[in-house]
Amino acid sequence: MFGYFSTRGFKEYLKVAKQTLDGNWTGSYTKPSPSLYPHQWNWDSGFIAIGYAHYNQKRAQQEILSLFNHQWPNGMVPQIAFNPNALGNYFPEPDFWQVPNGTLTSGITMPPLHAIACLHIYEHAKDRDNAREFLKEMFPKLLASHRYFYQFRDPDRSGLVYIRHPWESGLDNSPAWDGPLKNIHVDKRKLPPYERKDLKHGVPAEQRPSDEDYDRYVHLVDIFRRLSYKEEDIHEECPFLIQDVLFNSILCRADRDLLDIGRILDEDTGEIQGWVDQTSKAISENLWCNKCNKFESFDLISGEPIHTATAASFMPLFAGAASKEQAAVLYETINSISFCALHQGNCFTIPNYDMTKEDFDSKNYWRGPVWININWMISQGLKGYDYKEKSDAMKRDMIQLPIRFGFHEYFDSQTGNGYGSSNFSWTTALFLNLVYEYYDKDTHRFDWLKLGKTKKLNKRAVLNQGSEPRVSQGENVAPNLMASIGDLKDRFYNLNRGLVDYADMKGSPEYRKYQTLASQLQSFDLLSLSSVAEKKAFWINLYNTIVIHGIVELGITSSVKEILDFFINISYRIGEFVFSAQEIEHGILRANARPPYRMFPSFKRHDARRQFSLVKIDPRIHFALVCGSRSCAPIRFYEPEIIDQQLDTAARNFINSSEVIILPERNRIFLSQIFDWYKKDFGGKEKIFHFLLQYLDEDDKAEFLKENTDTIGVEYLFYDWNLNH
């Protein structure tokens, strides 16, 4: 395994993305889009600041500070802060809202992303001292904004806050609001006159909320105006009060991040800890529907849960509020045809609404399209629960959609076409975040490059060396060892997630049993492995387990790069021979092919270990070998009887993950560095594409590759060496 990286292929897109945000920057805040949204929007600024945090700390901080300059005395951060120089192009504007004291804001709020953004700014800051001062300035403001919710939007002190307008959810015309809105009687004769300006900016009406929806939106605002925005009175009279699962999930996640900020600043965090505990518990217990196996919003007016099938149901993953059991159930729904399963082929990442529903609409605003911000949060949540493969596949789609179709507001979940506003800021900002965090070299993620922190072993570690247990004559060590590996797999390998629980493994009875059996390999006759299938399964499983054994025994916490030449210096004694992980990979499984960037093969001409080498390289092994890092293949256990099918599955899963990205519109393909390091194993550069086509899902991208193998440009993706735990 090797460790350099390259992201040069994304540089032009990073440049375009930054230019897009520059074009929307006003000098104090960033417009969501050039024309349709000319003012500052609440949660938009949170997402935008997250993108800026990677390359423009000053602007990221200004984005948040500018918004909080409009914070209300009661702590509420308004949905919109209006630019007095841009009035007349949007509805509703200040003259319609009529908020107290003539403030140029709307009279509602939005999901509170700001603590999340502030912590992100601090974590990625180049000037940490400046970022700490920024946190000091923001902490009391953030605290006030969270107190507002628990004081005014949770009168029963349940831990769940309510929204009082669909716009507060951020999901304006979500199917979740159909029932509650229909229960609101609107007398059009008493409805204030208004003009929809959202349809005057070139966005087709079928991609926006209906006129009937707008009537109800306006009716609710009229109630707020009449009640002078007094929260207690609104609670008594408003016909739309929803404990929204998305809103509460974001609040819960923001509570957790505010708690971290408080600890960074050595502030008293008791109150915040109480919010975290109460809200996470309330989400898990009160918004979970046992009959339908999902989280649902609750309508306080009807006293009933809102049965619908939107992506908001997955947001407790982002909050960290779902139990492991609930997360597993959610994952089954996420990874289904309802919400674009892995390798489905006819869809892009998670749509906002169940694709199997009759009223699903891939073009209509919050009723079916893909939204990058929702997918970003769900992907973060899946990552937190260790569903790596799905999280990575979502990241791949979130990166390729803007590259292929532009930085649009939302995307067709089936074709990928962009809809709504173009040059949309949060799509652009989160694209920047994904590229910087997932593919580029953020310095805080690569401490292993600092050679002073790399540990050098005095000698090669023979991990299974020790007192050799007595082995009865004729006893076959291999089946017992493989069974023991199976026990480790069952308890500590999460096959769905491709991860290993290293901490719990060490000291467990299963691990001690494995160590005992591994020491018996010192008496094992390798010539007893007769078939190619037996050899492949034995050596792949052994390689993977040596790597895991090495990580556990050497106390690695972040990356195998903590140990200099890790793969060379961890080994097992098998019979009379010692094999390092590198020698197993290159000397045995790669038929003694020369390791990349080395002058000689692992086994020289007269090395007796050459007799155990496979005769022919099977390139699929590269998707089976585990290097203890996130960019490796997921953990699997290989069996001789079905190893061909298993290797095919491993290849298919890897090639249809975020390690292979095809961009037809750019005539370019991005590949894992595995295809660069081991191009000869795949038959040379020109045959890599033919190999890919054997396993790619049959869709328009695979067809494009088939027709353009001679002209398509190739770039290689960053290889993530962080530990897969």
C-alpha positions in Angstrom: 0.0 0.0 0.0 1.2 3.5 -0.8 0.4 7.0 0.4 0.8 9.9 -1.9 -2.3 11.7 -3.2 -3.5 14.0 -6.0 -6.6 16.1 -6.4 -5.6 18.1 -9.4 -8.7 17.0 -11.3 -10.9 19.0 -9.0 -9.0 22.2 -9.1 -10.9 23.7 -12.0 -14.2 22.9 -10.2 -13.0 24.4 -7.0 -12.1 27.5 -8.9 -15.6 27.7 -10.5 -17.2 27.1 -7.1 -15.3 29.9 -5.5 -16.1 32.3 -8.3 -19.8 31.4 -7.9 -19.7 32.4 -4.2 -17.7 35.5 -5.1 -20.5 36.5 -7.5 -23.1 36.1 -4.8 -21.1 37.9 -2.1 -22.4 41.3 -1.2 -19.7 42.5 1.0 -21.4 41.4 4.3 -23.3 38.3 3.4 -23.8 35.8 0.5 -27.0 35.8 -1.5 -28.5 32.3 -1.9 -28.7 33.1 -5.6 -28.1 36.0 -8.0 -31.8 36.9 -8.6 -34.5 34.9 -7.0 -33.1 35.2 -3.5 -31.4 38.6 -3.1 -31.4 38.8 0.7 -29.8 36.9 3.5 -31.4 33.6 4.5 -31.0 32.0 7.9 -30.0 28.4 7.3 -28.5 29.2 3.9 -25.8 31.2 5.7 -25.0 28.3 7.9 -24.3 26.0 5.0 -22.5 28.8 3.1 -20.2 29.4 6.1 -19.4 25.7 6.3 -18.1 25.9 2.7 -16.1 29.2 3.3 -14.5 27.7 6.4 -12.2 25.6 4.2 -10.5 28.5 2.4 -11.8 31.9 3.6 -12.1 32.0 7.4 -12.8 35.8 7.5 -15.7 35.5 5.1 -17.1 32.4 6.9 -17.1 34.4 10.2 -18.6 37.5 8.6 -21.4 35.4 7.1 -22.6 34.3 10.6 -21.9 37.7 12.2 -23.9 39.5 9.6 -27.0 37.3 10.2 -26.8 37.6 13.9 -26.8 41.4 13.6 -30.5 40.9 13.0 -31.2 38.7 16.0 -34.4 39.7 17.8 -34.4 40.7 21.5 -36.1 37.4 22.4 -33.2 35.5 20.8 -34.9 34.5 17.6 -32.7 34.6 14.5 -35.1 35.5 11.6 -35.6 33.5 8.5 -34.6 36.5 6.3 -32.6 39.6 6.9 -33.6 42.0 4.1 -31.1 44.1 2.2 -32.7 47.6 1.9 -30.9 48.1 -1.5 -32.4 44.9 -3.0 -36.1 45.4 -2.1 -38.8 45.0 -4.7 -37.7 41.7 -6.2 -39.0 39.2 -3.6 -42.3 38.3 -1.8 -42.9 38.7 1.1 -40.7 41.6 2.0 -40.7 43.9 5.1 -43.8 45.8 4.1 -45.8 42.6 4.2 -44.2 41.1 7.4 -44.7 44.3 9.5 -42.5 43.0 12.3 -42.1 45.1 15.5 -40.1 48.3 15.4 -39.9 48.2 11.6 -37.0 45.8 11.6 -36.0 44.7 8.1 -36.5 41.0 8.8 -39.2 38.3 8.4 -41.2 37.2 11.4 -40.3 33.6 11.5 -37.1 31.5 11.9 -35.4 28.5 10.3 -33.5 25.4 11.4 -30.7 26.6 13.7 -27.5 25.5 11.9 -25.3 28.2 13.3 -23.6 26.5 16.1 -22.8 23.7 13.7 -21.2 26.2 11.3 -19.3 28.0 14.1 -17.7 24.8 15.3 -16.8 23.9 11.7 -15.2 27.3 11.2 -13.1 26.8 14.4 -12.1 23.2 13.5 -10.8 24.3 10.0 -9.4 27.7 11.0 -5.9 28.6 9.9 -5.9 31.3 12.6 -7.1 29.4 15.7 -6.7 32.4 18.0 -8.9 34.5 15.8 -11.4 31.7 15.5 -11.5 31.4 19.3 -12.2 35.1 19.6 -15.0 34.6 17.1 -16.5 31.8 19.2 -16.3 34.0 22.3 -18.3 36.7 20.4 -20.8 34.2 19.1 -21.3 32.0 22.2 -23.8 34.2 24.0 -25.7 34.9 20.8 -26.0 31.2 20.0 -27.0 30.5 23.6 -29.8 33.1 23.3 -31.0 31.6 20.0 -31.3 28.1 21.5 -32.9 29.5 24.7 -35.5 31.1 22.5 -36.6 27.7 21.1 -36.8 26.0 24.5 -38.6 29.0 26.1 -41.1 30.0 23.4 -41.5 26.9 21.2 -41.6 24.2 23.8 -44.3 25.4 26.3 -44.8 21.8 27.7 -41.0 21.4 28.3 -41.1 18.2 26.3 -37.7 18.7 24.7 -39.3 19.1 21.3 -39.9 22.5 19.8 -42.6 23.4 17.2 -42.5 25.3 14.0 -45.4 27.6 13.2 -45.0 28.0 9.4 -43.9 25.6 6.7 -41.2 28.1 5.7 -39.6 27.6 9.1 -38.9 24.0 8.3 -36.9 25.0 5.2 -39.0 22.4 3.3 -41.7 24.8 2.1 -44.1 22.5 0.1 -43.0 19.2 1.6 -45.7 16.5 1.3 -45.5 16.4 5.1 -47.4 19.7 5.3 -50.2 18.7 2.9 -52.5 17.4 5.7 -51.9 20.2 8.2 -52.3 22.9 5.6 -55.5 21.4 4.2 -57.0 21.7 7.7 -56.5 25.4 7.6 -59.6 27.3 6.3 -58.6 30.3 4.3 -61.3 33.0 3.5 -59.9 34.5 0.3 -62.1 37.5 0.8 -60.1 38.4 3.9 -56.7 37.3 2.6 -54.3 40.2 2.2 -53.5 41.0 -1.4 -50.1 39.7 -2.6 -48.1 39.1 -5.8 -46.0 36.1 -6.2 -42.6 37.2 -7.5 -40.9 33.8 -7.3 -42.3 33.0 -10.8 -40.9 36.1 -12.4 -37.3 34.8 -12.4 -37.5 32.2 -15.0 -38.3 29.3 -12.7 -41.3 27.2 -14.2 -44.4 27.1 -12.0 -44.3 23.3 -11.8 -41.0 23.6 -9.9 -42.5 25.9 -7.2 -45.2 25.7 -4.6 -48.8 26.0 -5.8 -51.0 29.1 -5.4 -53.1 27.2 -2.9 -50.1 26.7 -0.8 -49.1 30.4 -1.0 -52.6 31.4 0.1 -52.1 29.4 3.3 -48.5 30.7 3.8 -49.9 34.3 3.6 -52.8 33.5 5.9 -50.4 32.3 8.6 -48.2 35.4 8.3 -51.4 37.5 8.6 -52.1 35.8 11.9 -48.6 36.6 13.1 -49.0 40.3 12.1 -52.4 40.6 13.8 -51.0 39.2 17.0 -47.9 41.5 16.9 -45.6 38.4 16.8 -46.3 37.6 20.5 -45.3 34.0 20.9 -47.7 33.1 23.7 -50.7 34.4 21.6 -49.5 32.8 18.4 -49.3 29.4 20.3 -52.9 29.8 21.3 -54.3 30.8 17.9 -52.0 29.5 15.2 -53.5 26.6 13.2 -50.1 25.2 12.2 -48.0 23.9 15.1 -45.7 21.0 14.2 -42.9 19.3 16.1 -40.9 18.8 12.9 -38.5 15.9 13.0 -36.0 17.8 10.7 -36.1 21.0 12.7 -35.7 19.2 16.0 -32.9 17.0 14.7 -30.9 20.0 13.5 -31.5 21.7 16.9 -30.3 18.6 18.7 -27.1 18.5 16.5 -26.6 22.2 17.1 -27.0 21.7 20.8 -24.2 19.1 20.7 -22.0 21.4 18.8 -22.8 24.4 21.1 -21.8 22.1 24.0 -18.5 21.5 22.3 -18.0 25.3 21.8 -18.8 25.9 25.4 -16.2 23.4 26.5 -13.6 24.9 24.1 -14.3 28.3 25.8 -14.4 26.8 29.4 -18.0 28.1 29.8 -20.6 26.6 32.0 -22.4 24.0 29.8 -24.9 22.5 32.2 -27.9 24.1 30.6 -26.8 23.0 27.1 -26.1 19.4 28.3 -29.7 19.3 29.6 -31.0 20.3 26.2 -28.9 17.7 24.5 -30.1 14.9 26.8 -33.7 15.9 26.7 -34.1 16.6 23.0 -32.2 13.5 21.8 -34.3 11.4 24.1 -37.5 13.0 23.0 -36.7 12.5 19.3 -35.8 8.9 19.9 -38.8 8.1 22.0 -41.6 10.5 21.0 -41.1 10.9 17.2 -40.4 7.3 16.4 -43.3 5.3 14.9 -43.0 1.7 15.9 -45.7 0.6 13.4 -44.1 2.3 10.4 -40.4 2.0 11.5 -39.4 5.6 11.0 -39.3 9.0 12.6 -42.3 11.2 11.9 -43.2 14.8 12.7 -46.1 15.4 15.1 -49.0 17.7 14.5 -49.9 19.5 17.8 -53.2 20.8 16.3 -54.6 17.4 15.4 -52.7 15.5 18.1 -51.5 13.0 15.5 -48.2 12.0 13.9 -47.8 13.0 10.3 -47.6 9.8 8.2 -45.5 10.7 5.2 -42.4 9.4 3.5 -39.9 12.2 3.2 -36.1 12.2 3.7 -36.7 14.3 6.9 -37.3 10.9 8.6 -33.6 10.2 8.4 -32.5 13.4 10.1 -32.2 12.0 13.6 -29.1 10.3 12.2 -27.5 13.8 11.8 -28.6 14.6 15.3 -27.1 11.5 16.8 -30.5 10.9 18.4 -31.4 7.6 16.8 -30.6 4.4 18.7 -28.4 1.9 16.9 -31.5 -0.3 16.4 -33.4 2.7 14.9 -30.4 3.6 12.7 -30.3 0.1 11.3 -34.0 0.2 10.5 -33.6 3.7 8.9 -30.7 2.4 6.8 -32.9 -0.4 5.3 -35.3 2.3 4.1 -32.5 4.7 2.9 -30.9 1.9 1.0 -34.0 0.9 -0.8 -35.7 1.7 -4.1 -37.8 4.3 -2.3 -34.8 6.5 -1.7 -32.2 5.3 -4.3 -30.5 2.1 -3.2 -26.8 1.5 -3.6 -26.1 0.6 -7.3 -29.7 1.2 -8.3 -28.5 2.9 -11.4 -31.6 5.0 -12.3 -31.3 7.7 -9.6 -29.0 10.1 -7.8 -28.5 9.9 -4.1 -31.5 10.5 -1.8 -34.6 12.3 -3.1 -36.6 14.3 -0.7 -39.7 12.1 -1.2 -40.3 8.4 -1.6 -39.8 7.6 -5.3 -42.4 4.8 -5.2 -45.3 7.1 -4.2 -47.8 8.1 -6.9 -47.4 11.8 -6.1 -43.6 11.7 -6.3 -42.4 14.4 -8.6 -38.7 14.5 -9.5 -38.9 18.2 -10.5 -41.2 19.8 -8.0 -39.2 21.6 -5.2 -39.5 19.6 -2.0 -41.7 16.9 -3.5 -39.1 14.7 -5.0 -35.9 16.4 -6.2 -32.5 15.9 -4.7 -31.3 18.7 -2.4 -27.6 18.8 -1.6 -28.1 20.2 1.9 -30.4 17.4 3.0 -28.1 14.8 1.5 -25.1 16.4 3.1 -26.7 16.2 6.6 -27.9 12.6 6.1 -24.5 11.6 4.8 -22.9 13.1 7.8 -25.4 11.2 10.0 -24.7 7.9 8.2 -21.0 8.5 8.7 -21.6 9.0 12.4 -23.3 5.6 12.6 -20.5 4.1 10.5 -22.5 3.3 7.4 -19.5 4.1 5.3 -20.4 2.6 1.9 -23.8 4.5 1.6 -22.3 7.7 3.0 -19.5 7.6 0.5 -21.8 6.8 -2.4 -23.9 9.9 -1.5 -20.8 12.0 -1.4 -19.9 10.8 -4.9 -23.3 11.9 -6.2 -23.2 15.2 -4.3 -19.9 16.0 -6.0 -20.8 14.8 -9.5 -24.2 16.5 -9.7 -22.9 20.1 -9.6 -20.0 19.2 -11.8 -22.2 17.6 -14.4 -25.3 19.8 -14.2 -24.2 23.0 -12.6 -24.6 24.6 -9.1 -28.4 24.5 -9.1 -30.8 24.8 -6.2 -32.0 21.2 -6.5 -31.7 18.3 -9.0 -33.9 15.8 -10.7 -33.5 12.7 -8.7 -33.7 10.5 -11.8 -32.0 12.4 -14.6 -29.7 14.7 -12.5 -30.9 17.8 -14.4 -30.6 21.0 -12.3 -33.7 23.0 -11.4 -34.6 26.2 -9.5 -32.0 28.9 -9.2 -28.7 28.5 -10.9 -25.4 29.5 -9.1 -27.0 28.5 -5.9 -24.8 29.3 -2.9 -25.4 26.4 -0.5 -25.0 23.8 -3.3 -21.7 25.5 -4.1 -20.5 25.8 -0.5 -21.3 22.2 0.3 -19.6 21.0 -2.9 -16.5 22.9 -1.6 -16.9 21.2 1.8 -17.1 17.8 0.2 -14.1 18.2 -2.0 -11.9 19.7 0.7 -13.0 17.2 3.3 -13.3 14.0 1.2 -10.7 14.4 -1.5 -8.3 17.2 -0.7 -5.6 17.7 1.8 -7.0 19.6 4.8 -4.0 19.7 7.1 -5.9 18.8 10.2 -6.8 15.4 8.8 -3.3 14.4 7.8 -1.1 14.5 10.8 0.6 11.4 9.5 2.5 13.6 7.0 4.4 15.1 9.9 7.3 12.7 10.1 8.1 13.6 13.7 4.9 11.8 14.7 5.7 8.6 12.8 6.9 5.8 15.0 9.7 3.5 13.8 9.8 -0.1 15.0 13.2 -1.4 16.0 12.6 -4.6 14.2 9.9 -6.4 12.3 7.0 -7.4 14.6 6.2 -11.1 14.3 2.7 -10.9 15.7 2.1 -14.6 16.2 5.4 -15.5 17.7 5.5 -16.9 21.3 5.3 -20.2 23.0 4.0 -22.6 20.4 1.0 -24.5 21.6 1.0 -28.2 21.2 -0.7 -29.4 18.0 -1.8 -33.0 17.7 -0.4 -34.8 14.7 -2.6 -34.3 11.6 -4.6 -31.5 13.1 -5.3 -28.9 10.3 -4.7 -25.5 11.7 -6.2 -23.6 8.8 -9.9 -24.5 9.3 -9.6 -23.7 13.1 -7.9 -20.4 12.3 -10.5 -19.5 9.7 -13.3 -20.4 12.2 -11.6 -18.1 14.7 -11.4 -15.3 12.2 -15.1 -15.9 11.6 -15.8 -15.4 15.3 -13.9 -12.1 15.2 -15.9 -11.2 12.1 -19.2 -11.9 13.7 -18.5 -9.8 16.8 -16.2 -7.0 15.7 -16.4 -6.6 11.9 -19.5 -4.7 10.7 -19.9 -6.1 7.2 -22.6 -3.6 6.2 -20.3 -0.7 7.1 -16.9 -2.2 6.3 -15.5 -1.2 9.7 -13.8 -2.8 12.7 -14.3 -2.2 16.4 -10.6 -2.3 17.3 -11.0 -1.1 20.9 -13.5 -3.7 21.9 -11.6 -6.5 20.1 -8.5 -6.1 22.2 -8.8 -8.2 25.4 -11.9 -10.1 24.2 -12.0 -13.9 24.6 -12.4 -14.2 20.8 -9.2 -12.2 20.2 -7.3 -14.2 22.8 -8.5 -17.4 21.1 -7.4 -16.1 17.8 -3.9 -15.2 19.1 -3.6 -18.8 20.4 -4.6 -20.3 17.0 -2.4 -17.8 15.1 0.6 -19.0 17.1 -0.2 -22.5 15.8 0.6 -21.3 12.3 4.2 -21.8 13.3 3.5 -25.5 12.8 1.3 -25.2 9.7 2.2 -26.8 6.4 1.4 -24.3 3.7 1.6 -27.1 1.1 -1.6 -28.5 2.5 -3.4 -25.7 0.6 -4.0 -27.4 -2.7 -6.6 -25.5 -4.8 -6.3 -21.9 -6.0 -9.5 -21.1 -4.3 -8.2 -22.4 -1.0 -5.0 -20.3 -1.4 -6.8 -17.1 -2.3 -9.2 -17.4 0.6 -6.5 -18.3 3.1 -4.1 -15.6 2.2 -6.7 -12.8 1.8 -8.2 -13.6 5.2 -4.8 -13.9 6.7 -3.6 -10.6 5.2 -6.7 -8.8 6.5 -6.3 -10.3 9.9 -2.6 -9.5 10.2 -3.4 -5.9 9.4 -6.1 -5.8 12.1 -3.8 -7.7 14.5 -1.1 -5.1 13.9 -3.4 -2.2 14.5 -4.6 -3.7 17.8 -1.2 -4.7 19.1 0.6 -1.6 18.1 -2.0 0.7 19.5 -2.7 2.6 16.4 -5.4 5.2 16.9 -5.7 7.3 13.7 -3.9 5.9 10.8 -1.6 3.0 9.9 0.8 5.8 8.8 1.6 6.2 12.5 4.0 3.3 12.1 6.8 3.7 9.5 6.5 1.0 6.9 3.6 -0.6 8.7 2.9 -3.2 6.0 6.6 -4.2 5.8 7.0 -4.5 9.6 4.0 -6.6 10.7 4.4 -10.3 10.0 3.4 -13.8 10.9 5.6 -16.9 11.2 4.0 -19.7 9.2 5.8 -23.0 9.3 9.5 -22.2 8.9 8.9 -18.9 7.1 8.1 -15.4 8.1 5.7 -13.3 5.9 5.0 -9.6 6.2 1.7 -8.1 5.1 3.5 -6.6 2.1 5.0 -10.0 1.2 1.6 -11.7 1.4 0.1 -9.0 -0.8 2.8 -8.7 -3.4 4.8 -11.9 -3.1 1.8 -14.3 -2.7 -1.4 -12.8 -3.9 0.1 -10.7 -6.7 2.2 -13.7 -8.0 5.4 -12.0 -6.8 4.9 -9.0 -9.0 7.1 -6.0 -8.1 5.4 -3.6 -5.6 4.7 -0.2 -7.1 7.6 2.3 -6.8 10.0 -0.5 -5.7 12.9 -1.9 -7.8 12.6 -5.5 -6.9 9.9 -8.1 -6.2 9.2 -9.3 -2.7 10.8 -12.7 -3.2 14.1 -12.9 -5.0 15.0 -15.8 -7.3 16.2 -18.3 -4.7 13.7 -17.3 -2.0 12.0 -20.6 -0.9 8.8 -18.7 -0.2 8.2 -18.3 -4.0 6.8 -21.8 -4.1 3.7 -20.4 -2.3 3.0 -17.6 -4.8 -0.1 -17.7 -6.9 0.7 -18.3 -10.6 -1.6 -15.5 -11.9 -2.7 -12.1 -10.6 -6.4 -11.8 -10.0 -7.0 -8.0 -9.9 -10.1 -8.5 -7.9 -8.0 -9.0 -4.8 -7.4 -5.3 -4.6 -11.1 -4.9 -3.6 -10.7 -7.6 -0.9 -7.5 -6.6 0.8 -8.0 -4.5 3.9 -5.4 -1.9 4.8 -7.1 -0.6 7.9 -8.0 2.7 6.2 -11.2 4.3 5.0 -10.3 4.1 1.3 -9.6 0.4 1.5 -12.1 -2.3 0.6 -14.7 -3.0 3.3 -14.1 -6.0 5.6 -15.3 -9.3 4.3 -14.6 -13.0 5.1 -13.7 -15.1 2.1 -14.7 -18.8 1.7 -13.0 -21.1 -0.8 -16.3 -22.5 -2.0 -17.7 -19.2 -3.1 -14.7 -17.0 -3.4 -15.3 -16.1 -7.1 -18.7 -14.8 -6.3 -17.4 -12.9 -3.3 -14.6 -11.3 -5.3 -17.1 -10.3 -8.0 -19.3 -8.7 -5.4 -16.3 -6.9 -3.8 -15.3 -5.5 -7.2 -18.8 -4.5 -8.0 -19.3 -2.7 -4.7 -16.0 -0.8 -5.0 -16.4 0.2 -8.6 -19.9 1.6 -8.0 -18.8 3.5 -4.9 -17.3 7.0 -4.6 -14.0 5.5 -5.7 -15.1 5.7 -9.3 -16.8 8.8 -10.6 -17.7 9.2 -14.3 -18.5 12.7 -15.6 -19.9 12.4 -19.2 -20.4 16.1 -19.5 -16.7 16.7 -18.8 -15.4 13.6 -20.7 -13.6 12.7 -17.5 -13.4 9.8 -15.0 -12.0 10.0 -11.5 -10.5 6.7 -10.2 -9.2 5.4 -6.9 -5.5 5.5 -6.8 -5.6 1.7 -6.6 -6.1 1.8 -10.4 -3.0 3.9 -10.7 -0.8 2.0 -8.4 -1.7 -1.4 -9.8 -2.6 -0.5 -13.4 -0.5 -3.5 -14.7 -2.6 -5.9 -12.7 -5.6 -4.7 -14.7 -3.8 -5.2 -18.0 -2.4 -1.7 -18.4 -4.1 1.7 -18.5 -6.0 0.9 -21.7 -7.6 -2.2 -20.2 -8.7 -0.6 -16.9 -11.9 0.7 -18.6 -12.7 -2.8 -19.9 -12.4 -4.1 -16.4 -14.6 -1.4 -15.0 -17.3 -2.1 -17.5 -17.6 -5.6 -16.3 -18.8 -4.4 -12.9 -20.3 -0.9 -13.5 -24.0 -0.6 -13.1 -25.6 -0.4 -16.5 -26.6 3.2 -16.8 -25.9 6.2 -19.0 -22.5 6.8 -17.4 -21.4 3.2 -18.1 -22.6 3.5 -21.7 -20.7 6.8 -22.1 -17.5 5.1 -20.8 -18.0 2.2 -23.2 -18.3 4.6 -26.2 -15.4 6.9 -25.1 -12.6 4.7 -23.8 -10.2 6.2 -26.3 -10.8 9.8 -25.4 -11.9 10.1 -21.8 -9.6 11.9 -19.4 -8.4 10.2 -16.2 -7.7 11.7 -12.8 -7.0 9.9 -9.5 -8.7 10.5 -6.2 -7.1 11.1 -2.8 -6.6 7.9 -0.8 -7.9 8.3 2.7 -5.5 6.7 5.2 -7.5 7.5 8.3 -8.4 4.4 10.3 -11.5 2.5 9.5 -13.0 2.3 13.0 
